[in-house]
């Protein structure tokens, strides 16, 4: 198993880094935050066509590039660092992984290439975003594929072309596809704390979905692991950016005749934050390497999600605190990351839920052994 | 040399030279002569210029065949590595062999009652006489000083220079009338350390390391080796002395003396390794709050382990850039120890009060609860580690100093 990034992966990271430094400036982020769809179609086209990013982690046989969680993590780390606004997580990660893991072959052949090349923006409708065991409580499917129910939080629900939906069937969970403009579909934008990632409520009323696969509990756990680790990468990217900028701020801000970064109270807090970041990064990268190496369930994905979430949120709190009053203003950029941190913290399970899951996994492993 | 060649040469050497009936010292002399005692060291000084990977082959063979290696437990390692880095050729030839054979035990004479975290504020006096240095002062926290033949000593040779520039680094013979060693009892009941009183003690002129006034640079090397040890955990570096034969019996005696100060060291690290089993045995694992705290502990211990692996993989691949490894590892060890003690307490409940025969794990847990404060202090306090991380890794501005100018003018304790 890998321990550190390979040379090729480091090079890929530089390419991705350059792209988002250029195309996801805070000026662009602020502008997109004020729009309804929350993304720039031109940048989306570029990252899809020039760099082929949405297909990075998807299988080559379905139009992807056949890389894995590590390369996807590299992309998301840079997206988190620059707070990229766009449907990458909803379409490439959530819908892409769902189809790849749950979809039947015909559906993958038909739909994944379009997700991989960015020509279709899909999103996944999960009626619960807290814990895999709770999925399927709100959306039901009849044997004929009529979908009824409501999901309160759908990422990029207002701008997606296609919905991929997990719904409860008579026995087990099924996977369905549905055009976002189909009959019986009602999409209502939700206000989110985080204006840089758009969410919507989607209500289905006897909507005629196409059944495209089934969702076994094992596959759903694997999906949860893959998406949680992807999100953890976004979080450590954001946290690293916050630490860099906060430390720079303390070097340049003078009070009592000296830079505030020379006060131990601030130094010690920054040192603790660096340790927490190094640990969260180690956990997240390790989780990516584990997922890439095998399909066996381990504690590491949940550990990564819990640690990255706590780290990002601690970092965001400190980033505001160490700036003092200016950090609490709308004009200062810090709140943009703070709000992303808050939403990422609870998306796909809060840290306490992932910690509980770690112990569950350890105990199950013991029972098997 | 390929790993197979190393293995073959070493196996042949062991077949020809090793016998359990040798005396410990005689065996180690043979190891030393063949360069197997310290394969990482330069060939000119008893080693083989091996890489970490090559040296690993050597330790694997030693472990497989239950071969006794060079003496390495305790402060003698700090002395050896420092002499290797800064000593003169004569010092290396004179002192290193008997460190490796275990004939000489060493201790570290750095901290003083008046200078703990501020190690460069040492005020033990070193006066240059015609044919020796005359040493006067007091040292403290000296592990194994009561068994030591020699000490690595930091003392002030010039009081008119700024404090870091007035220090010199010496190798001092502990078996002389001017050196008095007294044990120091700690809050956990052990006495792993000593106070050392130096009264007109003498150091030959040849036993100055790194040059007069260069003591701080040399001491920094010792301290960084010490910190690595804290971050990595203490390696015992010797096979289980269970086999029969003179060499094993002598090793067992040596280890008993060498390891005695460290018997409680696993406890100061919080014993996170015992948590899961205890939580299951007591049923505490069923409690949701305990589960959360255990998971937090696993996050910390696993992340610290993974992070250390990633750092060493990065270094092996020749990676560049500042890596905050040492200080972060040490700070992490403190956080882990505190949290582990907290979880042990949750698991024990009221019986955490007990330290006698009825206490958990035969007193190990009680000893853990009263030993963890040490890990945040020894080898550089958490606060000092945070300063190092903030200033050297994050590049934050240095604290304003009150201790510039001639050392004699700086306010000190007891003045």
Interface residues (C-beta under 8 A of the other chain):
Chain A: X3 X4 X247 X250 X251 X258 X259 X261 X262 X264 X266 X267 X268 X270 X271 X272 X274 X275 X278 X279 X280 X281 X282 X283 X285 X286 X299 X300 X303 X306 X307 X352 X355 X356 X358 X359 X362 X363
Chain B: X276 X285 X288 X291 X292 X294 X295 X296 X298 X299 X300 X302 X303 X304 X306 X307 X309 X310 X313 X314 X317 X319 X324 X328 X331 X332 X335 X383 X385 X386 X387 X389 X390 X391 X393 X394 X395 X396 X397 X398 X399 X400
